[in-house]
Amino acid sequence: MRERILAAADELGYRPNAIAQGLITRRSNLVAVIISNLTNLYYPEVLAELTAKLSAQGIRVLLFTLAGESEIDDVLDQVWRYQVDGAIVAARLSPAQLAAFQSRDIALVLYNRDGDGTPVASVSCEFAAGETLLIDGLVAAGSRKFGIIAGPRDSTVGEAHVRGARSRLALAGITDVPIDRGDFSYESGYAAAKRLLGEYRLDAIIAANDVMALGAMDAARIDCGLAVPEDLSVVGYDGVDPAKWRSYRLTTVRQPVGRMTEAAVSMLVERIENPDLGAERRLFSGDLVRGNSARLEP
């Protein structure tokens, strides 16, 4: 009987109406994914992984992008209109914004963010541990004059990198560390490195992401006439594919994107099915990738 019904439906060109099904089940089977800083090559990889894993659960993704995390209010106004079942957010949310998700019964998981003291489900890479791997190796190899290329001030991830790096450097007795800022793009890393190297005599640059680190490497080699890593060590963070190119071979920390996105999707689906689940935070350690861009001792 089932085969006969399906055959008749196919002959008539019938297709189930997802919106009508949602009215019956009281679910839209839609999840909002909010991602900031798309100039960072790390985020498209995260988006591809999230989309694949959510699609395997029969859930469709609505993508909302931010040029900066300060734009989050405007994006949330759009999210509310779609009656999504849940959201994975890679941007800073205030306590009031977190409460807005709860009041609307929308399941929420933060990606590489936390609730700044407000209990919320989140998945994060342990940035401080990654910076420790890089800085301890640089210091052991003899680096003493460090510069930092940070991200925008409204970037939670960028500021976490800066705090982690400065804290570890301070433990090594290195406190005079100049900081310049970029927007996570190659061009901004190039410009920031030129400014730092034009004003300071550095032997190591720590960039908040790989793309800015690649720009810093080219600025050092092309504009400043420095050999990398002989004259200057450069390290990044994320482990994006261009960092592996033979002309760069960047020393970095690779975030475990597959495991982090799997955890984010699992936690979200659990909270869609059981809204009473409490807050939970899952931390993942990154893997040190030893490239050719830095003098690094074990």
C-alpha positions in Angstrom: 0.0 0.0 0.0 2.8 2.4 0.9 4.5 1.7 -2.5 1.2 2.3 -4.3 0.7 5.6 -2.5 4.2 6.8 -3.2 3.9 5.8 -6.9 0.6 7.8 -7.1 2.1 10.8 -5.4 5.1 10.7 -7.8 2.8 10.4 -10.8 0.7 13.4 -9.6 3.9 15.4 -8.9 2.9 15.8 -5.2 5.5 17.1 -2.8 5.0 17.5 1.0 4.7 21.2 2.1 7.4 21.8 4.7 5.6 24.9 6.0 2.4 22.9 6.5 4.3 20.1 8.3 5.8 22.7 10.6 2.3 23.9 11.6 1.5 20.3 12.7 4.8 19.6 14.5 5.2 23.1 15.8 8.7 23.1 14.4 10.1 24.9 11.5 13.2 22.6 11.1 15.2 25.8 10.6 18.3 26.7 12.5 19.9 30.2 12.3 23.7 30.3 12.0 25.2 33.7 12.8 28.8 34.1 11.9 31.0 37.2 12.1 34.3 38.2 10.5 33.8 36.3 7.2 37.1 37.7 6.0 38.6 35.0 8.2 39.0 31.8 6.0 38.4 29.7 9.1 34.7 30.5 9.2 33.6 29.2 5.7 35.1 25.8 6.8 33.0 26.0 10.0 29.9 26.9 8.0 30.4 24.0 5.6 30.8 21.6 8.5 27.7 23.0 10.4 25.5 22.9 7.3 26.5 19.3 6.5 25.9 18.1 10.0 22.6 19.9 10.4 21.4 18.7 7.0 22.1 15.1 8.1 19.6 15.7 10.9 16.9 17.0 8.4 17.5 20.6 9.5 17.9 23.5 7.1 20.3 26.4 7.8 19.5 30.1 7.6 22.8 32.0 7.4 23.2 35.5 8.9 26.5 37.3 8.5 28.0 40.1 10.4 30.7 42.5 9.2 31.3 43.2 12.9 29.9 41.8 16.1 28.4 45.1 17.0 25.8 44.5 14.3 24.2 41.7 16.2 21.0 43.6 17.2 20.0 44.2 13.6 20.5 40.5 12.7 18.5 39.3 15.7 15.6 41.3 14.6 15.7 39.3 11.3 16.2 36.0 13.1 13.0 36.4 15.2 10.9 36.6 12.0 11.7 33.1 10.8 10.6 31.3 13.9 13.7 29.1 13.9 13.9 26.1 16.3 17.5 27.0 17.3 20.6 29.0 16.6 24.4 28.5 16.6 26.0 31.9 17.1 29.6 32.9 16.6 29.3 36.4 18.0 29.1 38.1 21.3 25.7 38.2 22.9 24.7 40.4 25.9 22.8 39.0 28.8 19.6 40.7 27.4 20.2 39.1 24.0 20.7 35.7 25.7 17.5 36.2 27.6 15.7 37.1 24.3 16.5 33.6 23.0 15.2 32.0 26.2 12.0 34.0 26.2 11.3 32.9 22.6 12.0 29.3 23.4 14.8 29.2 20.8 17.5 26.7 21.6 21.0 28.3 21.5 24.6 27.2 21.3 27.4 29.7 21.2 30.4 28.8 19.0 33.8 30.0 20.2 32.1 32.3 22.6 30.7 32.1 26.1 28.0 33.9 28.0 30.3 36.3 29.9 29.0 35.0 33.2 25.5 34.0 32.0 24.9 30.3 31.9 24.5 29.1 28.3 25.5 26.1 26.1 28.7 26.8 24.3 31.5 25.1 22.3 35.0 26.7 22.4 38.6 26.2 21.5 40.9 26.8 24.5 42.7 29.9 23.1 45.0 30.4 26.1 46.3 26.8 25.8 47.0 27.3 22.1 48.8 30.6 22.7 50.8 28.9 25.4 52.1 26.3 23.0 53.2 29.0 20.5 54.7 31.4 23.0 56.6 28.8 25.1 58.2 27.5 21.9 59.2 30.9 20.7 60.6 31.9 24.1 62.5 28.6 24.4 64.0 29.4 20.9 65.3 32.8 22.1 62.6 35.2 21.1 62.3 38.2 23.5 60.9 41.1 21.5 57.3 40.4 20.6 54.6 42.2 18.7 50.9 41.3 18.5 48.5 41.8 15.6 45.0 41.7 17.2 41.6 41.7 15.6 38.9 44.4 15.9 38.1 45.5 19.5 34.5 44.2 19.2 35.7 40.6 18.4 35.4 38.3 21.3 37.8 35.8 19.8 40.4 38.4 18.8 40.4 39.8 22.3 40.7 36.3 23.8 43.8 35.7 21.7 45.4 39.0 23.0 44.6 38.2 26.6 46.0 34.7 26.3 49.2 35.9 24.6 49.9 38.8 26.9 49.3 36.7 30.0 51.7 34.0 28.8 54.3 36.5 27.8 54.1 38.2 31.2 54.8 34.9 32.9 58.0 34.8 30.8 58.9 38.3 32.1 58.0 40.0 28.8 55.6 42.9 29.4 56.5 45.6 26.9 54.6 44.2 23.9 53.3 46.6 21.2 49.9 45.8 19.7 48.5 46.8 16.3 45.1 45.8 15.0 43.6 44.4 11.8 40.2 43.1 10.7 41.3 39.5 10.2 42.1 40.1 6.5 45.4 39.5 4.7 45.6 43.2 3.8 45.2 44.3 7.4 47.8 41.9 8.6 50.2 43.2 6.0 49.6 46.8 7.0 49.8 46.1 10.7 53.1 44.2 10.4 54.6 47.1 8.4 53.6 49.6 11.1 55.0 47.4 13.9 58.3 46.6 12.1 58.7 50.2 11.1 58.6 51.3 14.7 60.0 48.4 16.7 62.8 45.9 16.3 61.0 42.7 16.8 62.0 39.1 16.6 58.5 37.6 16.8 55.0 38.5 15.7 51.9 36.8 17.0 48.8 37.2 14.8 45.3 36.6 16.1 44.5 34.5 13.0 46.3 32.8 10.1 45.2 35.2 7.4 46.7 38.2 9.1 49.8 36.1 9.9 50.2 35.4 6.1 50.0 39.1 5.4 52.6 39.8 8.1 55.0 37.3 6.6 54.8 39.0 3.2 55.2 42.4 4.7 58.3 41.3 6.6 59.8 39.6 3.5 58.8 42.0 0.8 58.7 45.5 2.3 61.0 45.1 5.3 63.7 42.9 3.8 63.6 40.4 6.7 64.1 36.6 6.4 61.3 34.5 8.0 62.1 32.8 10.4 65.8 33.7 10.5 65.2 37.4 11.3 61.6 37.3 12.4 59.3 34.5 13.6 55.6 34.8 12.6 52.8 32.6 14.1 49.0 32.5 13.6 46.0 30.7 14.8 43.2 28.5 13.2 45.0 26.2 10.8 43.4 27.4 7.5 44.3 25.6 4.2 46.4 28.5 2.8 48.7 28.4 5.8 49.9 25.0 4.4 51.0 26.4 1.1 54.7 25.9 0.4 55.4 29.6 0.1 54.1 30.1 3.7 54.2 26.8 5.8 52.9 28.9 8.7 53.4 27.8 12.3 50.0 27.9 13.9 47.5 26.1 16.1 44.8 24.1 14.3 41.3 24.2 15.7 39.5 20.8 15.6 36.7 22.1 13.4 35.1 18.7 12.9 34.8 17.8 16.5 33.7 21.3 17.5 30.9 21.5 14.9 29.8 18.0 15.8 29.5 19.0 19.4 27.7 22.2 18.6 25.1 20.4 16.4 24.6 17.6 19.0 24.1 20.1 21.8 21.7 22.2 19.8 19.5 19.2 18.7 19.4 18.0 22.2 18.1 21.4 23.4 15.6 21.6 20.6 14.2 18.2 21.7 14.5 18.9 25.4 14.3 22.7 26.2 14.8 22.0 29.9 18.4 21.0 29.4 20.8 23.2 31.4 23.8 25.2 30.4 26.9 23.2 29.3 30.4 24.3 28.1 32.6 22.0 26.0 36.3 23.0 25.5 38.6 21.7 22.9 42.3 21.9 22.6 44.0 22.9 19.4 46.9 21.1 17.8 50.3 22.7 17.3 51.3 22.8 13.6 55.0 23.3 13.2 55.7 25.1 10.0 58.6 27.0 8.6 57.6 30.5 9.7 58.9 30.4 13.3 61.9 29.3 15.3 60.2 27.1 17.8 61.8 24.9 20.4 59.9 21.8 21.9 
